[in-house]
Amino acid sequence: MDEQPKTQFAHATDKDKAIEVRRAMLRKALQKVPDDARLQDTLKQLLQPYYIQRAAKQGVFICYSRVDELFALDLSTDLREVGVEAFMDEMDVGNDDDSEWGEQVGKALRNCGLMLLVMSPHSLHDAEVQGERLYFLKNGKVVIPVIAQKCKMQGLEMVIPPIDFVQDYQASLEQLLQLLVQPRKALTQS
């Protein structure tokens, strides 16, 4: 039986790592002084499209609740069709060995520079999803929430506004691609 090729991600450069460390430090500082406009502005600067695209080149980790698996699968497939290196555990890790699954997911968490956080009422209450989200934030990685089902996101630490896929999947996908890849590439390959 032919095994599907595993997703291979580009290694982060020293500059990418320095950007992640800076975002992590800013996040920590903002927890202590959340109203500091200078810190907020600096963090927003490090989340401009240029930096989002740099993070996406390291790999895109798709984080989702099992209930939202079909949405995550569609999203992963659509991203891969235009050349975005997306990691989704069900597509990239064999189901034979639980220890291999944990190792591969851990490696993807460490290596990917950007997370697409699939938001739904289920993901809000999924401890694994929230743990992966916090890992990314703690390590200064980029988290983009994508709404698969309407849910209340109050109280979640989100710097980048969510992209709502509920009403128009295709338009939302195009919006996401404009963030993840250079607009020229997104328009010519979609």
Secondary structure as UniProt FT lines:
FT   HELIX           14..32
FT   TURN            34..35
FT   HELIX           37..45
FT   TURN            46..47
FT   HELIX           49..57
FT   STRAND          60..63
FT   HELIX           66..68
FT   HELIX           69..81
FT   TURN            82..83
FT   STRAND          86..87
FT   HELIX           89..92
FT   HELIX           98..111
FT   STRAND          114..119
FT   HELIX           121..124
FT   HELIX           127..138
FT   TURN            139..140
FT   STRAND          142..147
FT   TURN            154..155
FT   STRAND          163..164
FT   HELIX           169..180
FT   HELIX           183..189
//
